[in-house]
Amino acid sequence: MGFVQMGFAASQVLGIPIGLLLANQFGWHSPFWMIAGFGVLIGLVILFKMKPITGHLKLKTEHNPFEHLYKTVSQSHYLKAFLCTTLLATGGFMLMPFGSAFGIHNLGISMHQLPILYGVTGVFSIIFGPLLGKLSDKVGKYKLFTLGSIITIVFVLIYTNLDVTPLWLVIVINVCLFVGVMSRMVSASALMTAVPDAKDRGAFMSINASTQQIAGGIASAFAGIIVVQNGSGKLEHYDILGYVVMCTMILSVFMMSYING
């Protein structure tokens, strides 16, 4: 899970500077061509190299797919997991869409400095992902999740209340923030995969992924209502958004304790 979440975090962070560089050099269409190209390559790798996980399909079930889906959704301990996923998705999808605009208009970072900021953060995400995975196995997944939540809350509070700030300090805060976020992501993913029974794994993971996407969309829309941009381009109420995110993180710690139990 450390390696998987390392890739997810790196794609979120490194994708921005790479996309900006490509757009500046070859036009705004080029990042989309890159995405399409990588999609084809990954599809071919999955098709020819990855072995499907089909062991759970050998377990006989008395329900048709729709009944199975309903049975999965109606189980209380699965519903708690889906609620945790909703809370986990809320934080990232609220803050991340405004990251570039906040950096430029509020922190005083130039467009040319953004690739440096996100590039350095992406490199540290790649380094810390596997390390956090090992730490999760060593100290316990819920303990790492709680520690990561505390770190994230502290740095969300700092970050969302910043004004014009030197680039080096923004990089330090951003790296610490992503370390906290990755600690949560790695440990939460490991805990979630242990929730479903073997016969319910496919249905559970499908619903969980859908829940994450729906929660992210709602969170982004809700964040757009809170944050406004004044005439100078500066974002206002970003600190309020930070407080909302911190509340969801505190709730997720309590909810995750039920998943861990």
C-alpha positions as CSV (number, residue, x, y, z in Angstrom):
1,M,0.0,0.0,0.0
2,G,2.9,2.3,0.6
3,F,4.1,1.8,-3.0
4,V,0.6,2.1,-4.4
5,Q,-0.2,5.4,-2.5
6,M,3.3,6.7,-3.4
7,G,2.3,6.4,-7.0
8,F,-1.0,8.1,-6.4
9,A,0.5,11.0,-4.4
10,A,3.3,11.4,-6.9
11,S,0.9,11.6,-9.8
12,Q,-1.1,14.3,-8.1
13,V,1.9,16.4,-7.3
14,L,4.3,15.8,-10.2
15,G,1.5,16.0,-12.7
16,I,1.1,19.7,-12.2
17,P,4.7,20.8,-13.0
18,I,5.0,18.4,-15.9
19,G,1.7,19.6,-17.3
20,L,2.7,23.2,-16.9
21,L,6.1,22.6,-18.6
22,L,4.4,20.7,-21.5
23,A,1.7,23.4,-21.9
24,N,4.3,26.2,-21.9
25,Q,6.5,24.4,-24.5
26,F,4.0,22.7,-26.8
27,G,0.6,24.3,-26.1
28,W,-2.3,23.5,-23.8
29,H,-3.3,20.3,-25.7
30,S,0.0,18.5,-25.0
31,P,-0.7,17.5,-21.3
32,F,-3.9,15.8,-22.6
33,W,-2.0,13.9,-25.3
34,M,0.4,12.8,-22.6
35,I,-2.4,11.5,-20.4
36,A,-3.9,9.6,-23.4
37,G,-0.5,8.1,-24.3
38,F,0.2,6.9,-20.7
39,G,-3.4,5.5,-20.6
40,V,-2.6,3.3,-23.7
41,L,0.7,2.2,-22.2
42,I,-0.8,1.3,-18.8
43,G,-3.7,-0.5,-20.5
44,L,-1.3,-2.7,-22.4
45,V,0.8,-3.4,-19.3
46,I,-2.4,-4.4,-17.4
47,L,-3.6,-6.5,-20.3
48,F,-0.4,-8.5,-20.8
49,K,1.4,-8.4,-17.4
50,M,-1.0,-8.1,-14.5
51,K,-2.6,-11.3,-13.2
52,P,-6.3,-10.9,-12.3
53,I,-7.4,-11.5,-8.7
54,T,-10.2,-14.0,-9.2
55,G,-10.0,-16.2,-6.1
56,H,-13.0,-14.7,-4.6
57,L,-15.1,-15.5,-7.7
58,K,-14.7,-19.2,-6.9
59,L,-16.7,-18.7,-3.8
60,K,-20.3,-19.6,-4.5
61,T,-23.0,-17.0,-3.8
62,E,-26.8,-17.5,-3.6
63,H,-27.5,-13.9,-4.7
64,N,-27.5,-12.3,-8.1
65,P,-25.3,-9.3,-8.6
66,F,-27.9,-6.7,-7.7
67,E,-28.9,-8.6,-4.5
68,H,-25.2,-9.0,-3.7
69,L,-24.7,-5.2,-4.1
70,Y,-27.7,-4.5,-1.8
71,K,-26.5,-7.0,0.8
72,T,-23.0,-5.3,0.8
73,V,-24.4,-1.8,1.1
74,S,-26.8,-2.8,3.9
75,Q,-24.2,-4.2,6.3
76,S,-23.4,-1.9,9.1
77,H,-19.7,-2.4,9.3
78,Y,-19.4,-1.8,5.6
79,L,-21.4,1.4,5.9
80,K,-18.9,2.6,8.5
81,A,-16.1,2.0,6.1
82,F,-17.9,3.9,3.3
83,L,-18.5,6.8,5.7
84,C,-14.7,6.8,6.5
85,T,-14.0,6.9,2.8
86,T,-16.3,9.9,2.4
87,L,-14.5,11.8,5.2
88,L,-11.1,10.9,3.8
89,A,-11.9,12.1,0.3
90,T,-13.4,15.3,1.6
91,G,-10.2,16.9,2.8
92,G,-8.0,16.4,-0.3
93,F,-10.7,17.3,-2.8
94,M,-11.5,20.5,-0.9
95,L,-7.9,21.9,-0.6
96,M,-6.1,20.6,-3.7
97,P,-8.2,22.3,-6.5
98,F,-7.2,25.7,-5.1
99,G,-3.5,24.9,-4.5
100,S,-2.1,26.7,-7.5
101,A,-4.3,29.8,-7.2
102,F,-3.6,30.1,-3.5
103,G,0.1,29.8,-4.1
104,I,0.2,32.4,-6.8
105,H,-2.2,35.0,-5.4
106,N,-1.9,34.6,-1.7
107,L,1.6,33.2,-1.1
108,G,3.3,35.3,-3.8
109,I,4.7,32.4,-5.7
110,S,5.3,33.0,-9.4
111,M,4.0,30.7,-12.2
112,H,7.6,29.7,-12.9
113,Q,8.1,28.6,-9.3
114,L,5.1,26.3,-9.2
115,P,6.9,23.4,-10.9
116,I,9.7,23.7,-8.4
117,L,7.2,23.6,-5.4
118,Y,5.3,20.6,-6.7
119,G,8.3,18.9,-8.1
120,V,10.2,18.9,-4.8
121,T,7.0,17.8,-3.0
122,G,6.5,15.0,-5.5
123,V,10.1,13.7,-5.0
124,F,9.6,13.6,-1.2
125,S,6.2,11.8,-1.7
126,I,8.0,9.1,-3.8
127,I,10.6,8.7,-1.0
128,F,8.3,8.6,1.9
129,G,5.6,6.3,0.5
130,P,7.4,3.0,0.9
131,L,8.9,4.1,4.2
132,L,5.5,5.0,5.6
133,G,4.2,1.6,4.4
134,K,6.9,-0.2,6.4
135,L,6.2,2.1,9.4
136,S,2.5,1.2,9.2
137,D,3.3,-2.5,9.5
138,K,5.7,-1.9,12.4
139,V,3.8,0.5,14.7
140,G,0.3,-0.3,13.6
141,K,-2.0,1.1,10.9
142,Y,-4.4,3.0,13.2
143,K,-1.5,4.5,15.2
144,L,0.1,5.8,12.0
145,F,-3.3,7.1,10.8
146,T,-3.8,9.0,14.0
147,L,-0.3,10.4,13.9
148,G,-0.6,11.4,10.3
149,S,-3.9,13.1,11.0
150,I,-2.4,15.2,13.8
151,I,0.5,16.2,11.5
152,T,-1.9,17.0,8.7
153,I,-4.2,19.1,10.9
154,V,-1.3,21.1,12.3
155,F,0.1,21.9,8.8
156,V,-3.3,22.6,7.3
157,L,-3.9,25.1,10.0
158,I,-0.5,26.7,9.2
159,Y,-0.8,26.5,5.4
160,T,-4.3,27.9,5.1
161,N,-3.5,30.9,7.2
162,L,-0.3,31.9,5.3
163,D,0.2,35.2,3.5
164,V,3.1,36.1,1.2
165,T,5.8,33.5,2.1
166,P,9.3,32.7,0.8
167,L,9.4,29.8,-1.6
168,W,11.7,27.7,0.6
169,L,9.3,27.9,3.6
170,V,6.3,27.0,1.4
171,I,8.2,24.0,0.2
172,V,9.0,22.8,3.7
173,I,5.4,23.3,4.9
174,N,4.1,21.6,1.7
175,V,6.4,18.6,2.2
176,C,5.4,18.2,5.8
177,L,1.7,18.5,4.9
178,F,2.1,15.7,2.2
179,V,3.9,13.5,4.6
180,G,0.9,13.7,7.0
181,V,-1.5,13.1,4.1
182,M,0.4,10.1,2.9
183,S,0.5,8.6,6.4
184,R,-3.2,8.8,6.4
185,M,-3.6,7.4,2.9
186,V,-1.3,4.5,3.3
187,S,-2.6,3.3,6.7
188,A,-6.3,4.0,5.7
189,S,-5.9,2.0,2.5
190,A,-4.4,-0.9,4.3
191,L,-7.2,-0.9,6.9
192,M,-9.9,-0.7,4.3
193,T,-8.7,-3.7,2.3
194,A,-9.1,-5.8,5.4
195,V,-12.7,-4.8,6.0
196,P,-14.7,-7.0,3.4
197,D,-15.1,-10.7,3.5
198,A,-13.6,-12.5,0.5
199,K,-16.9,-13.1,-1.1
200,D,-17.8,-9.4,-0.8
201,R,-14.4,-7.9,-1.9
202,G,-15.3,-7.0,-5.4
203,A,-18.6,-5.4,-4.5
204,F,-17.1,-3.6,-1.5
205,M,-14.2,-2.1,-3.5
206,S,-16.5,-1.0,-6.3
207,I,-18.8,0.8,-4.0
208,N,-15.9,2.2,-2.0
209,A,-14.3,3.7,-5.2
210,S,-17.6,5.2,-6.2
211,T,-18.1,6.6,-2.8
212,Q,-14.7,8.3,-3.0
213,Q,-15.4,9.9,-6.4
214,I,-18.9,11.1,-5.4
215,A,-17.6,12.5,-2.0
216,G,-14.7,14.2,-3.9
217,G,-17.1,15.9,-6.3
218,I,-19.4,17.1,-3.6
219,A,-16.5,18.3,-1.5
220,S,-15.1,20.3,-4.4
221,A,-18.4,21.9,-5.1
222,F,-18.9,22.7,-1.4
223,A,-15.4,24.2,-1.3
224,G,-16.2,26.4,-4.3
225,I,-19.1,27.9,-2.3
226,I,-16.8,28.7,0.7
227,V,-13.8,30.1,-1.1
228,V,-14.2,33.3,-3.2
229,Q,-11.7,35.3,-5.3
230,N,-11.6,39.1,-5.0
231,G,-10.8,41.6,-7.7
232,S,-7.0,41.3,-7.2
233,G,-7.2,37.5,-7.6
234,K,-6.5,36.8,-3.9
235,L,-8.5,33.9,-2.4
236,E,-10.6,34.7,0.6
237,H,-12.0,32.3,3.3
238,Y,-9.4,29.7,2.5
239,D,-8.7,29.6,6.3
240,I,-12.4,28.7,6.9
241,L,-12.0,25.9,4.3
242,G,-9.0,24.7,6.4
243,Y,-11.1,24.6,9.5
244,V,-13.8,22.5,7.7
245,V,-11.1,20.1,6.5
246,M,-9.6,19.8,10.0
247,C,-13.0,18.9,11.4
248,T,-13.4,16.1,8.8
249,M,-10.0,14.8,9.8
250,I,-10.9,14.7,13.5
251,L,-14.1,12.8,12.7
252,S,-12.2,10.4,10.4
253,V,-9.9,9.5,13.3
254,F,-12.9,8.5,15.5
255,M,-14.6,6.6,12.6
256,M,-11.4,4.8,11.7
257,S,-11.2,3.5,15.3
258,Y,-14.3,1.4,14.5
259,I,-12.8,0.1,11.3
260,N,-9.6,-0.8,13.3
261,G,-11.6,-2.6,16.0
